[in-house]
Amino acid sequence: MTDADLISMIGYVSGVMTVASFIPQALKTYATKDVSGLSFLMYSFFNLGTIGWITYGYLRASYPLMIFNSITFLFAFPVWFMIIKYHNKETPLL
């Protein structure tokens, strides 16, 4: 295995792990509509950061960065949207 192969493998394995980490939260939030323990600000920053990583991956022609951050965004953005939709109206989002 070459250094380039090892580097690519690290990128793809890390990408799979990052995506996998958001699936349970997205599914649980969708099923329960309970967003009381989720931070609007954290998901706002995270989604903006993910868009930044996608852009950086595009500019660097890094497929693992583009692919896995795009998939992560597809799970994290709906959670952010559900935080807005289902938050307790008596408390501010921030």
Summary of the structure (lengths in Angstrom):
residues: 94
radius of gyration: 15.6
end to end distance: 48.2
largest distance: 57.0
contacts: 248
relative contact order: 0.18
helix: 79%
strand: 0%
